[in-house]
Amino acid sequence: MPEKTDEAYMLDVQNGDLSAMAALFERYQVRMYNYFLKMLPDAAAAEDLTQQLFIRALHFRMKFKPGNVKAWLYRMATNLATDHLRMQSKNRGYQLELTESHETYADADHGFSENDYMALDRALLALDEEEREIIILSKYQRMRYEEIGAILNLSVPNVKVRVHRALIRLRKTYFKTVI
Amino acid sequence: MNKNECELFLEKLLDAEEPDQAARLLNDPHALHCVDCLEQAKQHVQLLKKMAHVPFVAPPASIQQHFYHALHQEMGTAKPPVIVRRISFGWVAAACLLLIAGATATYVFMNRNVPQVYTTTPVDVDTPPVISVSARVNGISMAADEQSEDPKLVATLLNILERDKNPHVRMAAFYGLAKYKAMQEVHNRLVSVLQVEQDPMMQVLLINLLTETREPRALDAIREIITNQKTRKEVKTLALSKM
C-alpha cells in the first residue's frame, strides 16, 4: 500500500481526525529533534523545542493552508531555533558551545573518531546561524535545494550560493582546528 | 595556475552533493596540476564523508509522551496529570524502575556503577505508598532511555502496559517497548493488550504499531474495535484506514 502523503494526513487532521497528527509526529520527530540538536546544540533545549514544535503544529493546525507540510514544519522549527538563540544571546557572557550532554559518536568503518566528530560539531557551531542552518538542512538533513528554498523562501540559485559559501567556511574552520 | 581554472574547479567541487561525486574530482586534470586545489578537494571530500555518516540521535521518550499528552487533551479525553520534566544527567545507564503489581509498589534499581537517581524506600506491603502518575511516568522514561536490551526491563514494561490503571503510564510503557517491537513476545503481548485496551489514545498507538509491523493476529482485535459502538470516531477512522 503506498504511503500516505503529509498533505493527506494534514487534510485528515483539519477534517477532525486528530490521530492523523500522530502519524505526522512519528514521521518527523526524529528529524526535528536532530535538527535542533545541531542548531543549538543543547540536548535539553532540543528536547524542549521539539516538543514545542509539535504542540504548535497541533494547536495551529487549522491555520495551515494547503501546501507543503514538510516546509511548514521546518519553517516553524527554524523560527523556534532563531528565537531561542536570540534569547540566549541576550544573556551576557552566553557562548554557544558543546555541552556535557553532547552526543558523541564515531564511525570506525570509515576511520572517523569521536574527536573528528566533536571537531566537526565545533566547526559547525562556529558558523553564523544562517550558515549553520543551511549546512544542517543540506548536509545533515539531506534536503534538496528546492526543499530548502521552500523552507527559507529562497530561490534555488540563492540556496546553492549560500550552501557553497557555508561549506567553504566550514571546511576552513574545521581544518584549522584539526591541523 | 590560471585563477579562472581554480574558480571553475572549486565551483565543480562545491556542486558535488555526494562524497563520491566530489571524490571523482580528485582525478580531475586540473587537480592533478594544482596542488592547492587538490588539497582543497581532499579536505572537501573528507568533510562531505564525515557529514554523510553522522547518525540521527534517537529523541528521548519524553517528547512522545508530551506530544501524546497534548493530543489526548485536544481529543477531549480525561484530564491528564502534570508531566514532570526529566532532568538530564551527564551519565549513561542506571535507571529507577518501578514495578507496579496490583496494590504493591517496589523500587528496583539497575546499578551500573553510577550515581543513583532515587533513594530506596522500604515498602510496607500492607500500606503501599502512593506513587504519583508523574513519578511513574518519569521512572519509566528514564528506564526506557536505556540502550541495552535487558529482558527484565522488557518484562516489567509489559507488566505495566497490561496492568497500570493510568493510560499515561501505560503510554510511557508503550513507548519504552517501541524499540523492542521486533521481539515476538512483545508482539504477542501487544496484541493481547489491544484486545482489552479501552483508552482511545492507547488504541491509536497500538493500532499504528501493529499494522506498521503487519501483525496478522491484530486484525481480529482491530475489527472488534471498528464494530464496537463505544469506540471513538477518530479511532474507528484510523482503524478503517489501516485495514
Interface residues (C-beta under 8 A of the other chain):
Chain A: D12 G16 D17 L18 S19 A20 M21 A22 A23 F25 E26 Q29 V30 R31 Y33 N34 L37 A43 A44 E47 T50 Q51 F54 I55 L58 E100 S101 E103 Y105 D107 H110 F112 D116 Y117 L120 I135 K139 Y140 K160 V163 H164 L167 I168 L170 R171 Y174 F175
Chain B: E11 L14 D15 Q40 Q43 H44 L47 L48 K49 K50 M51 A52 H53 V54 P55 F56 V57 A58 P59 P60 S62 I63 Q64 H66 F67 Y68 A70 L71 E74 M75 S88 F89 G90 V204 L205 N208 E234 V235 T237 L238
